[in-house]
Amino acid sequence: MEEFELLQKPTLGTTNIDFSAKLAKEIERFRTYNEVKLSVNPEGFTVDTGIIPEHMEKKIDLPETWIKGFNQVSSAASLGGIDIELSPIDIYDICSFLRRHKAQKSPRYMKWILEPKRQVKIVFEPFGSELTLKAIYDGEKIREEKIWGRRRWLVLEKIIPLAKSFKVRLLGFGMPQFITADLGTMKMTIGFSAWSSNDWVKGTAFNILGGFIGNGNYDKVYKLMKEKRCLSMESIYDNLKEDSKTTSKAGIGMLLKRGEGYFDATHDTVRFRRLCNEPIPKELYETTEMEFKVQEHINEGMDNFRAMVNESNEFMFKHSFKMPNSKYKNWKFRDTEDYNREHDLTETQLIIDEDGQISKVKCKCREFNKGPRNISAPCAHILALYLISTKFTRLKLEKDKEYKINDIMETIL
C-alpha cells in the first residue's frame, strides 16, 4: 500500500478484467513526472494519466476453464520444491541467451545442474551451451532438473531492472516452475507450466498431489479463514486440532477449488479472497472421477506396498493396484482363467529423492502407457502411490532393503 497515495479507504474484493493491448499501452505511458490515477471497482479498472482521455477496462466474466486453471495454480503452488535464489544478473543472462538463440529442432529444454555449495549451471539444448550463474546452490545433494517451455521466461525481462532478487521454485520433472521477483515493497509471482497442453493443468492432478481430495472440514476452514484472512497450512492445522491434518487439508483444498481463497507462494500461506462475486458453479469444484479413483486405490489397502532406499538415498516405492481386466467376460477368452477375472494388478513404481521430488515413475496400466509415459501425465495409480508414499519419506530405512508395511510398522514402533 505504501506505493500508492490512497484517495479513499479500499475495501476487499476482486475485479476481473482483460489485460488488453490497449491497457498495456496506457501503462507504458506512465512517467515519474505525471500523476496517475488508478480506480478499481466492481465495474472495472480505470487508468487516468492526465495526458489523454482516461482508459477503462470493464469487468469480465471469467471462462470456466480459466477458473479451473487458476485453482489448479493454487494447488500446484502449495507443493514443496527446490528454492534457488537468483540475482537480476542471473535472470538477465538466462533471458539474453534465450533471446539470442532460438532452437529449430528438439530437444528444447534447459537442464539445471545443481551441486551443493557450488554455482548453479544451466545447459541449453539442443545447443549444448553451458551457462554458469552467480547463484550458489545450498542443497545437500547433486541434482539435475530439466525445464521445458523455457522461452516463456522472457516474460521476466521487463521487471529485471526493478527487481532486487528472484526466487525460482522447481517442482520436478515435467512440473511447473514458480518465479517470485522481489520488487522491494512488492513481490510478483509468475507460474510457468512445462508444456502448452499439460494434463496436470487440464485435470485435477495438482489437487490430488496436494492432498485436496473431497470436502474435508470445509465449513470450519471457511469460517476460520474468513476471520483470520491469512494463515499458513500449519496454523490452520493448529487451529483445527480436533480434525486430522488430512481432513483439514481437504477442507483447504475445497476452499481453493470454490474460488474463495488462493495459495500465496511468496509467503507460503493461504489467503481468503473471493475470485467471483457470485458462487462459482458446482461442476467447477466438485470431486472429479480421477479423485474418486485415487481415493479408491488408496482404500485398497497396503498389502502390496513396498518401500526401500537405494544407494543414492532415493526412496523407491512399489504397489500393485487393481486395474480392469480387458479379457473379463470377453467371449474370445471363454473357458480360460482370464474370462472370470474382473481385475488385474498393476506394477506401479515411484522414486522420490531426498528433496521430496519425483524423479521417476512407472505403471503398466493402459491409461499411463498410452500417454507420454512420464510424470507430466500421471494415472490414478501413480497419484495414489504418491499420496501413500509421502507418509513414509521421513523414515530411516536401511539401504537396499525392501520393506513391507508390517516391517515399516515394526520400525516405527
C-alpha positions in Angstrom: 0.0 0.0 0.0 3.0 2.3 0.6 3.5 2.5 -3.2 0.2 4.4 -3.6 -1.5 7.5 -2.3 -4.9 6.3 -1.3 -7.8 8.6 -2.3 -10.3 6.6 -0.3 -10.2 3.6 2.1 -10.1 0.4 0.0 -12.4 -2.5 0.5 -11.7 -6.2 0.0 -12.8 -7.7 -3.2 -11.9 -9.0 -6.7 -12.4 -7.3 -10.0 -11.6 -9.4 -13.1 -10.6 -7.6 -16.2 -9.0 -8.4 -19.6 -5.4 -7.2 -19.6 -5.6 -5.9 -23.2 -3.0 -4.5 -25.5 -4.6 -1.0 -25.1 -4.2 -1.3 -21.3 -0.6 -2.3 -21.7 0.0 0.8 -23.9 -1.6 3.1 -21.3 0.7 1.6 -18.6 3.7 2.2 -20.9 2.8 5.9 -20.9 3.4 6.2 -17.2 6.1 8.7 -16.3 7.5 9.8 -12.9 6.7 13.4 -13.6 3.0 12.7 -14.3 0.3 11.9 -11.7 -1.5 8.7 -12.5 -4.9 7.8 -11.0 -6.0 4.2 -10.8 -9.6 3.2 -10.0 -10.5 -0.3 -9.1 -14.2 -1.0 -8.5 -16.8 -3.7 -9.3 -17.4 -2.2 -12.7 -13.8 -2.4 -13.9 -10.4 -0.8 -13.8 -9.7 2.8 -14.9 -6.4 4.5 -15.7 -6.1 8.3 -16.0 -2.7 9.7 -16.9 -3.9 13.2 -17.4 -2.4 13.2 -20.9 -5.2 11.7 -22.9 -8.8 10.7 -22.0 -8.9 8.0 -19.3 -8.9 4.4 -20.3 -11.3 1.8 -18.8 -11.3 -2.0 -18.9 -14.7 -3.2 -18.0 -15.2 -6.2 -15.6 -15.5 -9.5 -17.5 -17.0 -12.9 -16.6 -14.2 -15.5 -16.3 -14.4 -18.5 -18.5 -14.9 -21.8 -16.7 -11.6 -23.2 -18.0 -9.8 -20.1 -16.6 -11.3 -20.6 -13.1 -10.3 -24.2 -13.1 -6.9 -23.3 -14.3 -6.4 -20.6 -11.6 -7.5 -23.0 -8.9 -5.0 -25.6 -10.2 -2.3 -22.9 -9.9 -3.0 -22.6 -6.2 -2.8 -26.3 -5.7 0.5 -26.5 -7.6 1.9 -23.6 -5.7 1.2 -25.4 -2.4 3.5 -28.3 -3.4 7.0 -28.4 -2.0 10.0 -27.8 -4.2 13.6 -26.7 -4.5 14.1 -22.9 -4.0 17.0 -21.2 -5.7 17.9 -17.5 -5.1 19.0 -15.8 -8.3 20.2 -12.2 -8.8 18.8 -10.0 -11.6 22.1 -10.6 -13.4 21.4 -14.3 -13.5 17.9 -13.8 -14.9 19.3 -11.3 -17.4 21.9 -13.9 -18.6 19.2 -16.6 -19.0 16.9 -14.2 -20.9 19.8 -12.9 -23.0 20.8 -16.4 -24.1 17.1 -17.3 -24.9 16.8 -14.1 -26.9 19.9 -14.8 -29.0 19.3 -18.5 -29.5 16.1 -19.9 -30.9 16.1 -23.7 -31.3 15.0 -25.1 -34.7 14.9 -28.8 -33.5 14.3 -30.9 -30.5 15.2 -31.3 -27.6 14.3 -27.8 -26.5 15.0 -27.8 -22.7 17.4 -26.2 -20.2 19.0 -28.6 -17.7 19.8 -27.1 -14.3 22.9 -28.8 -12.8 22.8 -28.3 -9.0 25.8 -29.2 -6.9 26.0 -28.4 -3.2 27.8 -25.2 -2.3 28.7 -24.6 -5.9 27.5 -22.2 -8.6 24.4 -23.2 -10.5 24.9 -24.3 -14.1 22.4 -24.4 -16.9 22.9 -26.5 -20.1 20.7 -25.3 -23.0 19.7 -27.9 -25.6 20.0 -28.6 -28.5 22.9 -26.2 -28.5 24.9 -27.9 -25.7 25.8 -24.5 -24.4 26.5 -24.1 -20.6 25.8 -21.0 -18.6 27.3 -20.6 -15.1 25.2 -18.4 -12.8 26.4 -16.4 -9.8 23.8 -18.2 -7.6 25.1 -20.9 -5.2 23.0 -24.0 -4.7 22.6 -24.7 -0.9 21.0 -28.1 -1.2 22.7 -31.3 0.1 22.5 -33.5 -3.0 23.7 -33.3 -6.6 20.6 -32.8 -8.8 19.7 -32.3 -12.4 16.4 -30.7 -13.4 15.1 -30.3 -16.9 12.8 -27.5 -17.8 10.6 -27.2 -20.9 8.8 -24.2 -22.2 11.8 -22.1 -21.4 11.1 -19.2 -23.8 8.2 -18.2 -21.5 10.9 -17.0 -19.2 11.4 -14.0 -21.5 8.3 -12.6 -19.7 10.6 -11.7 -16.9 12.7 -9.3 -19.0 10.7 -6.1 -18.2 10.9 -6.5 -14.4 14.7 -7.2 -14.3 15.6 -3.5 -13.7 13.1 -3.2 -10.9 13.9 -6.5 -9.1 16.3 -6.9 -6.1 16.3 -10.6 -6.5 14.4 -13.6 -7.8 13.4 -16.9 -6.2 12.9 -19.9 -8.5 11.0 -22.8 -7.2 11.5 -26.1 -9.2 8.8 -28.8 -8.5 10.4 -31.6 -10.5 10.5 -33.2 -13.9 7.5 -32.2 -16.1 6.1 -30.0 -13.3 5.6 -26.2 -13.3 8.1 -23.6 -12.1 7.3 -20.6 -9.9 9.4 -17.5 -10.0 9.0 -14.7 -7.4 10.6 -11.3 -8.1 11.4 -9.2 -5.1 10.5 -5.6 -6.1 11.1 -4.1 -2.7 7.7 -3.1 -1.3 6.0 -5.5 -3.7 6.6 -9.1 -4.9 5.4 -10.6 -8.2 5.0 -14.3 -8.6 4.8 -16.0 -12.1 4.0 -19.6 -12.7 5.1 -21.4 -15.9 3.8 -24.8 -17.0 6.2 -27.2 -18.7 4.2 -27.6 -21.8 1.4 -25.7 -23.6 -1.0 -28.6 -23.2 -0.5 -30.4 -19.9 -2.8 -32.9 -18.2 -1.6 -31.6 -14.8 -3.4 -28.3 -15.5 -6.3 -29.6 -17.6 -7.4 -32.1 -15.0 -7.2 -32.1 -11.2 -3.8 -33.8 -10.7 -2.5 -30.8 -8.6 -5.4 -31.1 -6.3 -4.8 -34.7 -5.8 -1.0 -34.3 -5.3 -1.7 -31.6 -2.8 -4.0 -33.9 -0.8 -7.1 -31.9 -1.7 -9.5 -34.8 -2.1 -13.1 -34.4 -1.1 -14.8 -31.7 1.1 -13.0 -32.4 4.3 -13.9 -29.9 7.0 -14.6 -27.1 4.5 -17.2 -25.3 6.7 -14.7 -25.0 9.6 -11.9 -23.9 7.3 -14.1 -21.3 5.6 -15.2 -19.8 9.0 -11.6 -19.7 10.2 -10.1 -18.1 7.1 -12.9 -15.5 6.9 -11.9 -14.4 10.4 -8.1 -14.7 10.1 -7.8 -13.8 6.4 -4.3 -15.2 6.0 -2.8 -18.3 7.7 -0.1 -20.9 6.9 -1.2 -24.5 6.4 0.4 -25.5 9.8 -1.5 -22.6 11.5 -4.8 -23.9 10.0 -4.0 -27.4 11.3 -3.2 -26.0 14.8 -6.5 -24.0 14.9 -8.5 -27.1 13.9 -6.8 -29.7 16.1 -10.0 -31.6 16.6 -9.7 -32.8 13.0 -6.9 -34.7 11.4 -4.5 -32.9 9.0 -5.9 -35.0 6.1 -9.4 -33.7 6.8 -8.2 -30.1 7.2 -6.1 -30.3 4.1 -9.1 -31.5 2.1 -11.1 -28.6 3.6 -8.4 -26.1 2.5 -8.5 -27.7 -1.0 -12.2 -27.2 -1.2 -11.8 -23.5 -0.2 -9.3 -23.1 -3.1 -11.5 -25.0 -5.6 -14.5 -22.9 -4.8 -12.6 -19.8 -5.6 -12.8 -18.5 -2.0 -9.1 -18.4 -1.4 -5.7 -18.8 -3.0 -2.2 -20.1 -2.1 0.3 -17.3 -1.8 3.6 -18.9 -3.0 5.6 -15.8 -1.8 4.8 -16.3 1.8 3.6 -20.0 1.7 0.3 -19.0 3.2 -3.4 -19.5 2.3 -5.3 -16.2 1.8 -9.0 -15.7 2.0 -10.1 -14.0 -1.2 -13.2 -14.5 -3.3 -12.5 -15.0 -7.0 -16.0 -14.1 -8.1 -18.9 -12.0 -6.6 -21.3 -14.9 -7.1 -20.6 -18.6 -6.1 -19.0 -20.5 -8.9 -20.9 -23.4 -10.5 -20.7 -26.7 -8.6 -19.3 -28.6 -11.5 -16.1 -26.5 -11.3 -15.2 -27.6 -7.8 -17.0 -30.9 -7.2 -14.8 -34.0 -6.7 -13.8 -35.5 -10.1 -13.8 -39.1 -11.3 -10.0 -39.0 -11.1 -10.1 -38.0 -7.4 -12.6 -40.8 -6.7 -10.3 -43.3 -8.5 -7.3 -42.2 -6.4 -9.3 -42.5 -3.2 -10.5 -45.9 -4.2 -6.9 -47.1 -4.9 -5.8 -45.7 -1.5 -8.6 -47.6 0.2 -7.5 -50.9 -1.4 -5.0 -51.5 1.4 -1.3 -51.7 1.9 -0.7 -55.5 1.4 1.1 -54.9 -1.9 3.1 -51.9 -0.8 6.9 -52.0 -0.8 9.5 -49.4 0.2 13.3 -49.2 0.1 16.1 -46.7 -0.1 18.8 -47.1 -2.8 22.5 -46.2 -2.8 21.6 -42.6 -3.9 19.4 -42.2 -0.8 16.3 -42.1 -3.0 13.1 -43.7 -1.8 11.8 -46.3 -4.1 8.1 -47.2 -3.6 6.1 -50.0 -5.3 2.5 -51.0 -5.2 0.1 -53.3 -7.1 -3.3 -51.6 -7.5 -6.4 -53.0 -9.2 -7.0 -52.3 -12.9 -9.8 -53.7 -15.2 -9.0 -57.0 -16.9 -9.6 -56.4 -20.6 -10.4 -60.1 -21.1 -13.1 -60.2 -18.4 -16.3 -61.6 -19.9 -14.9 -61.3 -23.4 -16.3 -64.2 -25.4 -12.9 -64.6 -27.2 -11.4 -65.8 -23.9 -14.3 -68.0 -22.8 -13.2 -71.2 -21.0 -9.9 -69.5 -19.9 -9.0 -68.3 -16.4 -8.9 -64.7 -17.7 -12.6 -64.8 -18.6 -13.9 -64.7 -15.0 -11.1 -62.5 -13.5 -12.5 -58.9 -13.1 -9.3 -57.2 -12.2 -5.6 -57.4 -12.9 -2.9 -55.8 -10.8 -0.6 -53.0 -11.8 3.1 -52.7 -11.3 3.3 -49.1 -10.2 6.7 -47.7 -9.2 7.7 -44.3 -7.9 11.1 -42.8 -7.0 11.3 -39.8 -4.7 14.7 -38.2 -4.0 15.9 -36.6 -0.7 14.3 -33.3 -1.5 10.9 -34.9 -1.9 10.8 -34.6 -5.7 9.6 -37.3 -8.0 12.4 -38.4 -10.2 10.9 -41.5 -11.9 7.5 -43.1 -12.4 6.3 -46.3 -14.0 3.0 -48.1 -14.3 1.8 -50.9 -16.6 -1.8 -49.7 -16.8 -3.2 -48.8 -20.2 -4.0 -45.2 -19.2 -0.4 -44.4 -18.4 1.2 -46.1 -21.3 -1.0 -44.6 -24.0 0.4 -41.1 -23.0 4.0 -39.8 -22.8 4.8 -42.3 -20.0 6.3 -39.7 -17.7 5.2 -37.6 -14.7 3.6 -35.0 -17.0 0.6 -37.3 -17.4 0.1 -39.4 -14.3 -2.5 -42.1 -14.0 -4.7 -42.6 -10.9 -2.3 -45.4 -9.7 0.7 -43.1 -9.7 -1.1 -40.4 -7.9 -2.4 -42.8 -5.3 1.1 -44.2 -4.7 2.5 -40.7 -4.4 -0.1 -39.8 -1.7 0.7 -43.0 0.2 4.4 -42.7 -0.2 4.7 -39.1 1.2 3.8 -40.5 4.6 7.0 -42.6 4.6 9.7 -40.3 3.2 10.9 -39.3 6.7 11.6 -42.9 7.8 15.2 -44.1 8.4 15.4 -47.3 6.4 18.4 -49.5 5.7 19.8 -49.1 2.2 18.8 -51.7 -0.5 16.5 -53.5 1.9 12.9 -53.9 0.8 10.3 -53.2 3.5 6.7 -54.4 3.5 4.1 -52.5 5.5 4.4 -54.8 8.5 8.2 -54.2 8.5 7.6 -50.5 8.4 5.2 -50.6 11.3 7.7 -52.6 13.4 10.3 -49.9 12.6 8.0 -47.1 13.8 7.1 -49.0 16.9 
